[in-house]
Amino acid sequence: NERLVLSIELSKPFLLLAGISGTGKTRFVREQAKATGSLNDTYCLTSVRPDWHEPSDILGYISRLGRDDNAEYITTDVLQFIAKAWCAIIDAGLELEPKGNGLAVIGDKSELEQVLPYWLCLDEMNLAPVEQYFADYLSILETREWQWEDEQFTYYCDSLLKSETIKQLDDKSKLRKALGFTGEQYDDAWDLFCDHGLGLPFNLI
């Protein structure tokens, strides 16, 4: 069988697979993840629920129901997986710097080739109104930009999780731990995410 291998430089790394149930749409995405990485590390299956009606269902939200009414961010599997893809970019030694309404990633072609694609599969998307729970994601997807100069590239995307939201939290370390940025190697990146937000990483499909 021929396998589809997608470049992480796609202008829109978003596939919409349509068809009746049982035709292998979800399995197709799973097989791409197996072919290009590891199911344990680079694949996330999230089932869309019929009661999803706002972006917080996919990206999380601020809650003040804890002790002392402190603001705490409730994360989701999707947001945690996005952060995991960012960790792979940081681990590859690529540079982050502020730009526009988010962050830019700067590096060379050899570094880019070390970064595996991360496959996020939203199963049964039509069970809930896509224009309600997925609108923010699609809007940010349109802001992605690639620039090349010889072997050097710059990738940019607006922030999905806004810095204004992160700054509302009383204890940002809880969010940092929930998103997996706990190691010292992520200190500088975490400070940038707090100040400029968390966008869509280029290796997320």
Contacts in CASP RR format, 6 or more apart in sequence:
PFRMAT RR
TARGET T0000
AUTHOR 0000-0000-0000
METHOD contacts of the structure
MODEL  1
NERLVLSIELSKPFLLLAGISGTGKTRFVREQAKATGSLNDTYCLTSVRP
DWHEPSDILGYISRLGRDDNAEYITTDVLQFIAKAWCAIIDAGLELEPKG
NGLAVIGDKSELEQVLPYWLCLDEMNLAPVEQYFADYLSILETREWQWED
EQFTYYCDSLLKSETIKQLDDKSKLRKALGFTGEQYDDAWDLFCDHGLGL
PFNLI
3 31 0 8 1.000
3 32 0 8 1.000
3 35 0 8 1.000
4 32 0 8 1.000
5 32 0 8 1.000
5 35 0 8 1.000
5 36 0 8 1.000
6 13 0 8 1.000
6 15 0 8 1.000
6 32 0 8 1.000
6 117 0 8 1.000
6 205 0 8 1.000
8 112 0 8 1.000
8 115 0 8 1.000
8 117 0 8 1.000
8 202 0 8 1.000
8 203 0 8 1.000
8 205 0 8 1.000
9 112 0 8 1.000
9 146 0 8 1.000
9 202 0 8 1.000
10 205 0 8 1.000
11 144 0 8 1.000
11 146 0 8 1.000
12 141 0 8 1.000
12 144 0 8 1.000
13 117 0 8 1.000
13 202 0 8 1.000
13 204 0 8 1.000
13 205 0 8 1.000
14 141 0 8 1.000
14 205 0 8 1.000
15 29 0 8 1.000
15 205 0 8 1.000
16 125 0 8 1.000
17 25 0 8 1.000
17 28 0 8 1.000
17 29 0 8 1.000
18 25 0 8 1.000
19 25 0 8 1.000
26 45 0 8 1.000
26 121 0 8 1.000
26 123 0 8 1.000
29 43 0 8 1.000
29 119 0 8 1.000
29 121 0 8 1.000
30 39 0 8 1.000
30 43 0 8 1.000
30 45 0 8 1.000
30 119 0 8 1.000
30 121 0 8 1.000
32 119 0 8 1.000
32 205 0 8 1.000
33 39 0 8 1.000
33 42 0 8 1.000
33 43 0 8 1.000
33 119 0 8 1.000
34 43 0 8 1.000
36 42 0 8 1.000
36 116 0 8 1.000
36 117 0 8 1.000
36 119 0 8 1.000
37 116 0 8 1.000
37 117 0 8 1.000
41 84 0 8 1.000
41 116 0 8 1.000
42 116 0 8 1.000
42 117 0 8 1.000
42 118 0 8 1.000
42 119 0 8 1.000
43 118 0 8 1.000
43 119 0 8 1.000
43 121 0 8 1.000
44 77 0 8 1.000
44 78 0 8 1.000
44 81 0 8 1.000
44 118 0 8 1.000
44 119 0 8 1.000
44 120 0 8 1.000
44 121 0 8 1.000
45 121 0 8 1.000
45 123 0 8 1.000
46 58 0 8 1.000
46 76 0 8 1.000
46 77 0 8 1.000
46 78 0 8 1.000
46 120 0 8 1.000
46 121 0 8 1.000
46 122 0 8 1.000
46 123 0 8 1.000
47 123 0 8 1.000
47 124 0 8 1.000
48 122 0 8 1.000
48 123 0 8 1.000
48 124 0 8 1.000
48 125 0 8 1.000
48 126 0 8 1.000
48 127 0 8 1.000
48 128 0 8 1.000
48 133 0 8 1.000
49 57 0 8 1.000
49 127 0 8 1.000
49 128 0 8 1.000
50 127 0 8 1.000
50 128 0 8 1.000
51 57 0 8 1.000
51 128 0 8 1.000
52 58 0 8 1.000
52 127 0 8 1.000
52 128 0 8 1.000
52 129 0 8 1.000
52 132 0 8 1.000
52 133 0 8 1.000
53 128 0 8 1.000
53 129 0 8 1.000
53 132 0 8 1.000
53 133 0 8 1.000
54 132 0 8 1.000
54 133 0 8 1.000
55 133 0 8 1.000
55 134 0 8 1.000
55 135 0 8 1.000
55 136 0 8 1.000
55 137 0 8 1.000
57 76 0 8 1.000
57 128 0 8 1.000
57 133 0 8 1.000
58 76 0 8 1.000
58 78 0 8 1.000
58 79 0 8 1.000
58 122 0 8 1.000
58 133 0 8 1.000
58 134 0 8 1.000
58 137 0 8 1.000
59 76 0 8 1.000
59 78 0 8 1.000
59 79 0 8 1.000
59 136 0 8 1.000
59 137 0 8 1.000
59 160 0 8 1.000
59 161 0 8 1.000
60 73 0 8 1.000
60 74 0 8 1.000
60 75 0 8 1.000
60 76 0 8 1.000
60 79 0 8 1.000
61 73 0 8 1.000
61 74 0 8 1.000
62 71 0 8 1.000
62 72 0 8 1.000
62 73 0 8 1.000
62 74 0 8 1.000
62 165 0 8 1.000
62 168 0 8 1.000
62 169 0 8 1.000
63 71 0 8 1.000
63 72 0 8 1.000
63 73 0 8 1.000
63 74 0 8 1.000
64 70 0 8 1.000
64 71 0 8 1.000
64 72 0 8 1.000
66 72 0 8 1.000
70 170 0 8 1.000
70 171 0 8 1.000
71 168 0 8 1.000
71 169 0 8 1.000
71 170 0 8 1.000
72 169 0 8 1.000
72 170 0 8 1.000
72 171 0 8 1.000
72 174 0 8 1.000
72 175 0 8 1.000
73 165 0 8 1.000
73 166 0 8 1.000
73 169 0 8 1.000
73 174 0 8 1.000
73 175 0 8 1.000
73 178 0 8 1.000
75 175 0 8 1.000
75 178 0 8 1.000
75 179 0 8 1.000
78 120 0 8 1.000
78 122 0 8 1.000
79 161 0 8 1.000
79 179 0 8 1.000
80 178 0 8 1.000
80 179 0 8 1.000
80 180 0 8 1.000
81 118 0 8 1.000
81 120 0 8 1.000
81 204 0 8 1.000
82 120 0 8 1.000
82 160 0 8 1.000
82 198 0 8 1.000
82 199 0 8 1.000
82 200 0 8 1.000
82 201 0 8 1.000
82 204 0 8 1.000
83 179 0 8 1.000
83 180 0 8 1.000
83 181 0 8 1.000
83 198 0 8 1.000
84 118 0 8 1.000
84 180 0 8 1.000
85 118 0 8 1.000
85 201 0 8 1.000
85 203 0 8 1.000
85 204 0 8 1.000
86 181 0 8 1.000
86 189 0 8 1.000
86 198 0 8 1.000
86 201 0 8 1.000
87 180 0 8 1.000
87 181 0 8 1.000
87 186 0 8 1.000
88 115 0 8 1.000
88 116 0 8 1.000
88 118 0 8 1.000
88 201 0 8 1.000
88 203 0 8 1.000
89 105 0 8 1.000
89 115 0 8 1.000
89 201 0 8 1.000
89 202 0 8 1.000
89 203 0 8 1.000
90 96 0 8 1.000
90 185 0 8 1.000
90 186 0 8 1.000
90 189 0 8 1.000
91 185 0 8 1.000
92 111 0 8 1.000
92 114 0 8 1.000
92 115 0 8 1.000
93 111 0 8 1.000
94 105 0 8 1.000
94 106 0 8 1.000
94 107 0 8 1.000
94 111 0 8 1.000
94 112 0 8 1.000
94 115 0 8 1.000
95 105 0 8 1.000
95 106 0 8 1.000
95 107 0 8 1.000
96 103 0 8 1.000
96 104 0 8 1.000
96 105 0 8 1.000
96 106 0 8 1.000
96 188 0 8 1.000
96 189 0 8 1.000
96 192 0 8 1.000
97 103 0 8 1.000
97 104 0 8 1.000
97 106 0 8 1.000
97 192 0 8 1.000
98 104 0 8 1.000
98 192 0 8 1.000
98 195 0 8 1.000
98 196 0 8 1.000
99 156 0 8 1.000
100 156 0 8 1.000
100 158 0 8 1.000
101 143 0 8 1.000
101 158 0 8 1.000
101 159 0 8 1.000
102 156 0 8 1.000
102 157 0 8 1.000
102 158 0 8 1.000
102 159 0 8 1.000
102 196 0 8 1.000
102 197 0 8 1.000
102 199 0 8 1.000
103 156 0 8 1.000
103 157 0 8 1.000
103 159 0 8 1.000
103 192 0 8 1.000
103 193 0 8 1.000
103 196 0 8 1.000
103 197 0 8 1.000
103 199 0 8 1.000
104 154 0 8 1.000
104 155 0 8 1.000
104 156 0 8 1.000
105 154 0 8 1.000
105 155 0 8 1.000
105 156 0 8 1.000
105 201 0 8 1.000
105 202 0 8 1.000
106 152 0 8 1.000
106 153 0 8 1.000
106 154 0 8 1.000
106 155 0 8 1.000
107 152 0 8 1.000
107 153 0 8 1.000
107 154 0 8 1.000
108 151 0 8 1.000
108 152 0 8 1.000
108 153 0 8 1.000
109 151 0 8 1.000
109 152 0 8 1.000
109 153 0 8 1.000
110 151 0 8 1.000
112 153 0 8 1.000
115 202 0 8 1.000
115 203 0 8 1.000
116 203 0 8 1.000
117 203 0 8 1.000
117 204 0 8 1.000
117 205 0 8 1.000
118 201 0 8 1.000
118 203 0 8 1.000
118 204 0 8 1.000
118 205 0 8 1.000
119 205 0 8 1.000
120 204 0 8 1.000
120 205 0 8 1.000
122 134 0 8 1.000
125 134 0 8 1.000
136 160 0 8 1.000
137 160 0 8 1.000
137 200 0 8 1.000
140 157 0 8 1.000
140 158 0 8 1.000
140 159 0 8 1.000
140 160 0 8 1.000
140 199 0 8 1.000
140 200 0 8 1.000
141 200 0 8 1.000
143 156 0 8 1.000
143 157 0 8 1.000
143 158 0 8 1.000
144 155 0 8 1.000
144 156 0 8 1.000
144 157 0 8 1.000
144 200 0 8 1.000
144 202 0 8 1.000
145 154 0 8 1.000
145 155 0 8 1.000
145 156 0 8 1.000
145 157 0 8 1.000
146 153 0 8 1.000
146 154 0 8 1.000
146 155 0 8 1.000
146 202 0 8 1.000
147 153 0 8 1.000
147 154 0 8 1.000
147 155 0 8 1.000
147 156 0 8 1.000
155 202 0 8 1.000
157 199 0 8 1.000
157 200 0 8 1.000
157 201 0 8 1.000
157 202 0 8 1.000
158 199 0 8 1.000
159 196 0 8 1.000
159 197 0 8 1.000
159 198 0 8 1.000
159 199 0 8 1.000
160 197 0 8 1.000
160 198 0 8 1.000
160 199 0 8 1.000
160 200 0 8 1.000
161 193 0 8 1.000
161 197 0 8 1.000
161 198 0 8 1.000
161 199 0 8 1.000
162 197 0 8 1.000
163 193 0 8 1.000
163 194 0 8 1.000
163 195 0 8 1.000
163 196 0 8 1.000
163 197 0 8 1.000
166 172 0 8 1.000
166 175 0 8 1.000
166 193 0 8 1.000
166 194 0 8 1.000
166 197 0 8 1.000
166 198 0 8 1.000
167 194 0 8 1.000
169 175 0 8 1.000
172 194 0 8 1.000
176 182 0 8 1.000
176 186 0 8 1.000
176 190 0 8 1.000
179 198 0 8 1.000
180 186 0 8 1.000
181 189 0 8 1.000
181 190 0 8 1.000
181 193 0 8 1.000
END
